[in-house]
Amino acid sequence: MAELNDGSLSSTGQSAPINRETNTDSDQRFRAAFRAAHLSLIEAIAIAERLHVGSRTAAISFDTSDNPSYRVRTVKNKEIWENVIDVSTGRIAGSETAWSLNELEMAERDNINALRLVEQGLSDAVAIAEKAAAGKAISGGLVKEGDRLNFVVVVLSDDHVKEVFLEPPRATSKRQPATARKN
């Protein structure tokens, strides 16, 4: 199940530069830097997940604060890592940040724990969202609403920003058949 929402670039959670330029100028520079990126979100996810075998991506975003890069947060068991991946070279830029799941706020811990219960990964959600919104993904992450985990992927399509919400199927054991869900 996917839900699309159109919005302005400033609604993506991307931070605006400190100087007081207009949102339009900032948005245009952000879009230009993003379009020039050689590396896709899916490729950056694969690079980050290879750094810690068996990890899964919980969040990724395009960042233009220094050099254009993707900021990727991966998790495995109770460990979390954040890496910055250069969009031109695909190489790790800067030092890795690592911390324990226990250091996160409750809502973020709940999202990561819910990720363990689904088969689909964020890279799968990005591929579906890019196709559904006919564009290129800028960021992605997890949102838990009630007891349901959703992937939210922000896609740039032409000059429009679209948020795509996807509810992944829950992981099933081999003994139990998957049940159909009607919404």
Wavefront OBJ file of the C-alpha trace (Angstrom):
o trace
v 0.000 0.000 0.000
v 1.434 3.395 -0.965
v 0.179 6.901 -0.276
v 1.516 9.968 -2.129
v 1.624 13.507 -0.761
v 2.919 16.477 -2.755
v 4.744 19.155 -0.815
v 7.395 21.805 -0.953
v 11.049 20.957 -0.490
v 11.120 22.696 2.879
v 8.672 20.085 4.212
v 11.254 17.308 3.780
v 13.080 18.098 6.981
v 16.077 19.394 5.044
v 17.747 22.219 6.921
v 17.984 25.625 5.336
v 21.335 27.423 5.116
v 22.105 29.955 7.861
v 22.149 32.982 5.542
v 18.747 34.491 4.831
v 18.168 33.494 1.244
v 14.693 32.741 0.005
v 13.350 29.218 0.187
v 13.085 29.253 -3.593
v 16.824 29.962 -4.034
v 17.740 27.380 -1.418
v 15.388 24.802 -2.956
v 16.810 25.414 -6.434
v 20.397 24.945 -5.215
v 19.393 21.807 -3.323
v 17.638 20.367 -6.394
v 20.623 21.185 -8.644
v 23.065 19.488 -6.250
v 20.778 16.468 -5.951
v 20.309 16.114 -9.713
v 24.102 16.261 -10.188
v 24.631 13.337 -7.771
v 26.124 10.288 -9.467
v 25.080 7.948 -6.664
v 21.459 6.979 -6.009
v 19.884 6.436 -2.602
v 19.654 2.693 -3.282
v 23.375 2.539 -4.111
v 24.235 4.484 -0.937
v 22.107 2.087 1.137
v 23.986 -0.895 -0.334
v 27.362 0.719 0.443
v 26.371 1.465 4.048
v 24.908 -2.003 4.659
v 28.125 -3.640 3.387
v 30.087 -1.790 6.099
v 28.322 -3.869 8.782
v 27.251 -7.204 7.332
v 23.686 -8.043 8.302
v 22.743 -4.451 9.102
v 19.617 -2.761 7.745
v 19.095 0.862 6.856
v 16.719 2.792 9.128
v 17.191 6.273 7.613
v 18.932 8.029 4.753
v 18.962 11.622 3.539
v 20.680 13.791 0.966
v 22.859 16.427 2.631
v 24.407 19.527 1.061
v 25.952 21.058 4.206
v 29.582 20.438 3.137
v 30.075 18.295 0.069
v 26.929 16.709 -1.342
v 26.527 13.357 0.383
v 24.070 10.847 1.761
v 23.800 10.447 5.523
v 22.903 6.793 6.163
v 21.881 5.248 9.482
v 22.136 1.456 9.698
v 21.216 -0.883 12.556
v 22.081 -4.399 13.621
v 21.012 -5.936 16.910
v 21.429 -3.080 19.410
v 24.086 -1.164 17.487
v 23.540 1.845 15.239
v 25.970 3.432 12.814
v 25.776 6.620 10.802
v 27.993 7.082 7.784
v 28.351 9.900 5.300
v 28.750 8.708 1.709
v 30.055 11.068 -0.976
v 27.545 11.228 -3.859
v 30.278 11.669 -6.482
v 32.643 8.867 -5.477
v 30.577 6.474 -3.347
v 33.328 6.589 -0.719
v 32.848 7.083 3.002
v 33.424 10.733 3.909
v 34.440 11.482 7.467
v 34.300 9.376 10.577
v 31.605 6.867 11.361
v 29.347 7.643 14.314
v 28.254 4.663 16.412
v 25.964 4.298 19.410
v 23.708 1.868 21.201
v 19.981 1.443 20.607
v 19.473 2.315 24.283
v 20.813 5.844 23.641
v 17.902 6.684 21.315
v 14.575 8.197 22.278
v 11.714 5.750 22.804
v 9.947 6.542 19.508
v 13.077 5.927 17.462
v 13.812 2.688 19.353
v 10.242 1.525 18.665
v 10.666 2.211 14.935
v 13.924 0.269 14.788
v 12.452 -2.619 16.771
v 9.470 -2.682 14.390
v 11.895 -2.853 11.432
v 12.950 -6.298 12.681
v 9.384 -7.534 12.129
v 9.208 -6.723 8.408
v 10.840 -8.455 5.473
v 11.074 -5.434 3.208
v 14.080 -3.137 3.497
v 14.311 0.601 2.964
v 15.987 0.026 -0.422
v 12.874 -1.914 -1.533
v 10.665 0.952 -0.354
v 12.837 3.485 -2.222
v 12.541 1.506 -5.474
v 8.742 1.281 -5.129
v 8.420 4.970 -4.200
v 10.566 6.123 -7.130
v 8.374 4.161 -9.512
v 5.103 5.306 -7.896
v 6.128 8.981 -7.845
v 8.029 8.881 -11.158
v 11.152 10.474 -9.713
v 14.373 10.087 -7.755
v 14.374 9.568 -3.958
v 15.925 12.283 -1.753
v 15.459 10.619 1.637
v 13.792 7.764 3.434
v 13.057 6.546 6.907
v 10.664 4.871 9.304
v 7.423 6.141 10.795
v 5.364 4.106 13.212
v 1.669 4.899 13.387
v -0.049 2.947 16.108
v 1.282 -0.585 15.811
v 2.081 -0.285 12.092
v 5.497 0.582 10.725
v 5.590 2.607 7.534
v 8.462 3.560 5.311
v 8.330 7.199 4.248
v 10.316 8.099 1.137
v 10.664 11.632 -0.217
v 10.922 11.725 -4.007
v 11.853 14.584 -6.331
v 9.693 14.339 -9.444
v 10.308 17.139 -11.946
v 10.198 20.165 -9.629
v 7.768 18.622 -7.133
v 8.567 16.875 -3.891
v 6.366 13.919 -3.047
v 6.199 11.896 0.147
v 5.411 8.240 -0.378
v 4.231 6.177 2.594
v 4.541 2.409 2.257
v 3.301 -0.164 4.706
v 5.605 -3.170 4.408
v 4.274 -6.677 4.860
v 5.166 -8.155 8.230
v 7.656 -11.008 8.278
v 5.965 -14.382 8.404
v 7.309 -17.673 9.647
v 7.448 -20.542 7.194
v 4.796 -22.367 9.204
v 2.151 -19.660 8.910
v 0.787 -18.437 5.575
v 0.730 -14.681 4.978
v -2.666 -13.142 5.551
v -4.252 -10.618 3.220
v -4.902 -7.199 4.697
v -7.770 -5.039 3.538
v -7.715 -1.291 4.102
l 1 2 3 4 5 6 7 8 9 10 11 12 13 14 15 16 17 18 19 20 21 22 23 24 25 26 27 28 29 30 31 32 33 34 35 36 37 38 39 40 41 42 43 44 45 46 47 48 49 50 51 52 53 54 55 56 57 58 59 60 61 62 63 64 65 66 67 68 69 70 71 72 73 74 75 76 77 78 79 80 81 82 83 84 85 86 87 88 89 90 91 92 93 94 95 96 97 98 99 100 101 102 103 104 105 106 107 108 109 110 111 112 113 114 115 116 117 118 119 120 121 122 123 124 125 126 127 128 129 130 131 132 133 134 135 136 137 138 139 140 141 142 143 144 145 146 147 148 149 150 151 152 153 154 155 156 157 158 159 160 161 162 163 164 165 166 167 168 169 170 171 172 173 174 175 176 177 178 179 180 181 182 183
